Amino acid sequence: MPLNDTNALARHLRDTEFAAVADLAYLDHASDSPAPERTRRVIVERAELLANPLAQVRKREGYLADANRILGELLNTSPDRFAYLTNVADATAAIANGIAWQPGDNVVLVQGEYPSFVLPWTRLAIAGVDTRFATPNGIETDLETIEAVIDDRTRAVVISHVDFNSGYRNDLAAIGGLAHAHGALFVVDASQSLGAIPVDVTAWGIDALVCVGYKWLMSVHGISVLYVDESVQDRIVPTAPGRYSVRSGWPFPNYDLDWADSAIRYQGGALNWIGVCALAESLGLHSEIGSGQIATRVLALTDLLIEKLDALPVEITSSRDPEHRSSYLTFTLGSIGRDDALVDAGKAANVFFGRRGGGVRVGTHFWNDESDLDRLIALIEQETRA
């Protein structure tokens, strides 16, 4: 699908849902995404309800049902497989702490993962659990390097779908097959893909998944998604239970740990309802556009950016392999100092992007267009001539 086929819709969304930032070249979705107008409105509405309990607003449970339904569609699973926590760390901890570890067990991760996705696992050392790290080959995580550190005591294989530094997209189907061949759980952080790149928990054998709301899902901080497959929920016991976790939790509690049948067993106490409502509204926009159409456009924008950068004195540090590219790209002008100077110059020119270990990080979403890339290219040309 050429970019021209979706340019009109992208421009419409820019003018309506993202009017507050329409004049910016906003290319930093890998850090934080601007919230759509519909999401801003529901946040204001829910805040008004806090001040005025008589305000006539939609019931919050309806938003929760919408979020569950749309996430189920995005991830190819049933809508009862989700709980909503606050960030990647506590969602990951809900998985890591729920496994019945024995001294001498191990968990396999990849060196260079985001700390919030790693520390809940390394903490398990207090229970005698060994944390093993596969070492990437440059930016690539080869299947062989993961297999080399797995053995018959490996209880979980843990990896991000897309690397936060380089944008490298891992082959989750292959890694999931490897984990299951050794009887291990397969745990994924989809914070840098879900909402921009397709994720299929069923086809890829993902047992548990975590994701923040404020990046490619275009929602807010303080809300994260936890997915747990029904087939493994008895192997991941809730460790911070509350009234939502059990069948008898409300309104007549008997305090039995009779876990709820759905993944709400990991929910514990009251939800961040403003966050849930905001997430549901942002997910609604994803649903209207269609996940396939979003992925096709953002990958086409990445391809176009590569083409434009190849004409400049920069080094692309992301993978060029279409199978491993994602919705963002990294490149360097040759040093951290020059990369940081480019980021600062961008802010002064209303061109927003970031820097990570791989260099300058540029992430486009569906509502971006070629003019945003051209503003970045002009900025690079200016900085490299200086």
C-alpha positions in Angstrom: 0.0 0.0 0.0 1.7 3.3 -1.1 1.7 6.2 1.3 -0.5 8.1 -1.0 -3.3 5.7 -0.4 -3.5 6.7 3.3 -2.3 10.3 3.1 -5.8 11.8 3.1 -6.8 9.8 6.3 -3.5 10.7 8.0 -4.1 14.4 7.2 -7.7 14.2 8.5 -6.5 12.6 11.8 -3.8 15.2 12.1 -6.3 18.0 11.8 -8.9 16.5 14.1 -7.4 14.1 16.6 -3.9 15.7 16.8 -4.6 19.3 16.1 -2.7 20.4 19.2 0.6 19.1 17.7 -0.4 19.4 14.0 2.3 22.1 13.4 5.0 20.0 14.9 7.1 17.3 13.2 6.5 14.9 16.1 8.7 11.8 15.7 9.1 10.7 19.3 6.4 8.1 19.6 8.9 5.6 20.9 9.2 7.8 24.0 5.7 9.3 24.4 2.8 9.6 22.0 0.5 12.7 22.0 -2.9 11.7 23.1 -5.7 12.0 20.5 -8.4 14.6 21.0 -11.0 12.0 21.9 -8.7 10.7 24.7 -8.1 14.2 26.0 -11.9 14.8 26.2 -12.6 11.6 28.2 -9.8 12.5 30.7 -11.5 15.9 31.2 -14.9 14.2 31.5 -13.7 11.7 34.1 -11.9 14.5 36.1 -15.2 16.4 36.1 -16.9 13.4 37.5 -14.5 13.4 40.4 -15.6 16.9 41.3 -19.3 16.4 40.5 -20.7 12.9 41.1 -23.9 14.0 39.3 -22.1 14.6 36.0 -23.8 12.6 33.2 -21.1 10.5 31.8 -20.8 7.0 30.3 -20.3 4.2 32.9 -16.6 3.4 33.3 -17.3 -0.4 32.9 -18.3 0.3 29.3 -14.8 1.7 28.6 -13.3 -1.3 30.3 -15.3 -3.7 28.1 -14.2 -1.7 25.0 -10.5 -1.9 26.0 -10.7 -5.6 26.6 -12.5 -6.2 23.3 -10.2 -4.1 21.2 -7.0 -5.5 22.8 -8.4 -9.0 22.2 -8.7 -8.1 18.5 -5.3 -6.5 18.3 -3.6 -9.5 20.0 -5.7 -12.3 18.6 -7.1 -13.5 21.9 -10.2 -13.4 24.0 -11.2 -10.2 25.8 -11.0 -11.8 29.3 -7.3 -12.2 29.2 -6.3 -8.8 30.5 -5.5 -7.0 33.7 -4.6 -3.3 34.0 -1.7 -2.3 36.2 0.4 0.9 36.2 3.7 0.3 34.3 5.9 -2.4 32.8 7.7 -3.1 36.2 4.6 -4.0 38.2 3.1 -5.9 35.3 6.3 -7.9 34.9 6.6 -8.4 38.6 3.1 -9.9 38.6 4.4 -12.6 36.3 7.9 -13.1 37.8 6.7 -13.3 41.4 3.8 -15.6 40.6 5.9 -18.5 39.3 6.6 -21.3 41.8 10.4 -21.1 41.6 12.8 -23.6 43.1 16.5 -22.9 44.0 18.5 -23.7 40.9 15.8 -22.6 38.4 16.8 -20.0 35.8 15.2 -17.3 33.7 16.7 -16.3 30.3 16.7 -12.7 29.1 18.6 -10.7 26.5 21.4 -8.3 27.5 20.4 -4.7 26.9 16.7 -4.9 27.7 14.9 -2.0 29.4 15.5 -2.1 33.2 11.9 -2.2 34.2 11.5 -5.4 32.2 14.7 -7.0 33.7 14.8 -6.0 37.4 11.7 -8.0 38.5 13.6 -11.1 37.2 17.0 -10.4 38.7 15.4 -9.8 42.1 14.5 -13.5 42.1 18.1 -14.2 43.1 16.9 -14.0 46.7 15.0 -17.2 45.9 18.0 -18.9 44.4 16.9 -18.2 40.8 19.7 -17.7 38.3 19.3 -14.9 35.7 21.0 -15.8 32.4 21.6 -13.3 29.6 21.9 -14.0 26.0 24.3 -11.6 24.3 23.1 -10.0 21.1 25.2 -10.1 18.0 25.4 -6.3 17.5 21.7 -5.3 17.5 20.5 -8.8 16.5 19.4 -11.4 18.9 20.1 -14.7 17.2 18.1 -17.8 18.1 21.3 -19.7 18.7 22.5 -17.2 21.4 19.2 -17.7 23.3 19.3 -21.5 23.0 22.9 -21.6 24.2 21.8 -20.4 27.7 18.6 -22.5 28.0 18.6 -25.8 29.8 16.2 -28.1 31.6 15.9 -25.7 34.6 14.9 -22.7 32.5 11.4 -21.7 33.6 10.9 -18.6 31.5 12.3 -17.0 28.4 11.9 -13.2 28.4 12.3 -10.7 25.6 11.0 -7.5 24.0 9.2 -7.7 20.7 11.1 -4.5 19.6 14.4 -3.4 21.1 14.0 0.1 22.7 17.5 1.2 21.6 17.7 0.1 18.0 14.2 -0.7 16.9 15.2 -4.3 16.1 12.1 -6.5 15.8 12.6 -10.0 17.1 11.2 -13.1 15.6 8.8 -14.0 18.4 7.3 -17.1 16.7 10.7 -18.7 16.5 11.7 -17.7 20.1 8.3 -18.8 21.5 8.8 -22.2 19.8 12.2 -22.5 21.4 10.9 -21.6 24.8 8.1 -24.1 24.7 10.4 -26.8 23.4 12.2 -26.6 26.7 9.0 -26.3 28.7 9.5 -22.7 29.6 7.1 -19.8 29.7 7.4 -17.2 27.0 7.1 -13.7 28.3 7.1 -10.6 26.0 7.3 -6.8 26.4 5.3 -5.3 23.6 5.7 -1.7 24.7 7.6 -0.7 21.5 5.3 -2.5 19.1 1.7 -2.9 20.2 -0.3 -0.2 18.4 2.1 0.1 15.5 3.3 -3.4 14.6 1.0 -6.5 14.6 1.3 -8.8 17.6 -0.3 -12.2 17.7 -0.1 -13.9 21.1 -1.9 -17.0 19.8 0.2 -17.7 16.7 3.5 -16.9 18.4 2.8 -18.9 21.6 3.1 -15.9 23.9 2.2 -17.0 27.4 2.3 -13.6 29.1 2.8 -10.0 27.7 3.2 -6.6 29.2 2.8 -3.2 27.5 2.7 0.5 28.6 -0.2 2.7 27.4 1.6 5.9 26.6 3.7 4.9 23.6 2.2 3.4 20.4 -1.2 2.9 22.0 -1.3 6.7 22.3 -2.8 6.7 25.8 -1.4 8.0 29.2 1.1 7.2 31.8 -0.1 5.2 34.8 -1.8 2.4 32.9 -0.2 -0.8 31.6 -1.6 -3.9 30.0 -1.0 -7.4 31.4 -1.9 -10.4 29.3 -1.8 -13.9 30.6 -2.9 -16.9 28.5 -5.5 -19.1 30.1 -3.4 -22.2 29.6 -0.7 -20.9 32.0 -2.6 -18.9 34.5 -2.4 -21.7 37.1 1.4 -21.5 36.8 1.4 -17.8 37.5 -0.3 -17.3 40.9 -1.5 -13.7 41.8 0.9 -12.3 44.4 -0.9 -9.0 45.1 -4.6 -10.0 45.3 -7.5 -7.8 46.0 -11.3 -8.0 45.6 -11.1 -8.2 41.8 -8.8 -11.2 42.0 -11.4 -13.6 43.5 -14.9 -14.7 42.8 -16.1 -13.9 46.3 -14.4 -10.6 46.6 -17.5 -8.4 46.5 -20.0 -7.5 47.7 -20.1 -10.4 50.3 -16.5 -11.3 50.8 -15.5 -14.5 52.6 -11.7 -14.0 52.0 -11.2 -17.3 50.2 -8.5 -17.3 47.5 -11.0 -18.6 44.9 -9.3 -17.0 41.9 -11.4 -15.4 39.2 -11.5 -17.4 36.0 -10.3 -14.5 33.9 -7.0 -12.6 34.0 -8.7 -10.1 36.2 -7.3 -12.3 39.0 -4.1 -10.3 38.5 -5.9 -7.0 38.9 -6.0 -6.8 42.7 -7.8 -3.7 43.9 -9.4 -0.7 42.2 -8.3 0.2 38.7 -6.9 3.5 37.5 -10.3 4.3 35.9 -9.2 7.5 34.2 -6.3 5.5 32.7 -8.7 2.7 31.6 -11.1 5.2 30.0 -8.3 7.0 28.2 -6.8 3.7 26.9 -10.2 2.6 25.6 -10.6 5.8 23.7 -7.2 5.6 22.1 -7.7 2.0 21.3 -11.0 3.0 19.6 -9.0 5.1 17.2 -6.7 2.2 16.5 -9.7 0.0 15.8 -11.3 2.5 13.4 -8.1 2.8 11.3 -7.2 -0.9 11.4 -4.0 -2.5 12.7 -3.0 -3.7 9.3 -3.3 -0.2 7.8 -1.4 1.3 10.6 1.5 -1.1 10.3 1.7 -0.8 6.6 1.9 3.0 6.8 4.4 3.2 9.6 6.7 0.7 8.0 6.4 2.6 4.7 7.4 5.7 6.5 10.4 3.9 8.0 11.4 2.7 4.5 11.1 6.3 3.2 13.2 7.6 6.0 16.0 5.1 5.2 15.9 6.2 1.6 16.3 9.9 2.6 19.0 9.2 5.2 21.1 7.2 2.7 21.7 10.5 0.9 23.2 12.1 4.0 26.5 11.7 6.0 24.9 9.6 8.8 25.1 6.0 9.8 21.9 4.0 10.1 22.3 1.8 13.2 18.9 0.0 12.9 18.4 -3.2 10.9 17.7 -2.8 7.2 16.1 -6.2 7.0 12.4 -5.8 6.4 11.7 -8.8 8.7 13.4 -6.9 11.6 12.5 -3.3 10.9 9.9 -1.6 13.1 8.1 1.7 13.4 11.2 3.5 14.5 14.8 3.9 13.3 18.1 4.9 14.8 21.0 6.6 13.2 24.1 8.6 14.3 26.0 11.6 13.1 29.1 10.0 14.5 29.2 10.8 18.2 26.9 11.2 21.2 27.7 14.9 21.4 26.6 15.5 17.8 23.5 13.3 18.2 22.5 15.2 21.3 23.1 18.5 19.5 20.8 17.4 16.7 18.1 16.5 19.3 18.4 20.0 20.9 18.3 21.7 17.5 15.2 19.7 16.7 13.4 20.9 19.8 14.2 24.5 18.8 12.8 23.9 15.4 9.7 22.0 16.6 11.0 18.8 15.2 10.7 16.2 18.1 12.7 13.0 18.3 15.0 11.4 20.9 18.3 9.7 21.5 19.1 6.3 22.9 22.1 3.9 22.8 21.8 3.4 19.1 21.9 7.1 18.4 19.1 9.4 17.3 15.8 7.6 17.5 12.9 8.6 15.1 9.5 7.0 15.5 6.6 7.7 13.2 2.9 6.8 13.7 0.0 6.6 11.3 -0.8 10.3 11.4 2.8 11.4 10.4 3.6 12.1 6.8 6.5 12.8 4.5 6.6 16.5 5.4 7.6 15.5 8.9 10.5 13.5 7.5 11.5 16.3 5.2 11.7 18.7 8.2 14.0 16.2 9.9 16.2 15.8 6.8 16.5 19.6 6.5 17.6 19.8 10.1 20.3 17.1 9.6 21.5 18.9 6.5 21.8 22.1 8.5 23.6 20.5 11.4 26.1 18.5 9.2 27.0 21.6 7.3 27.8 23.5 10.5 
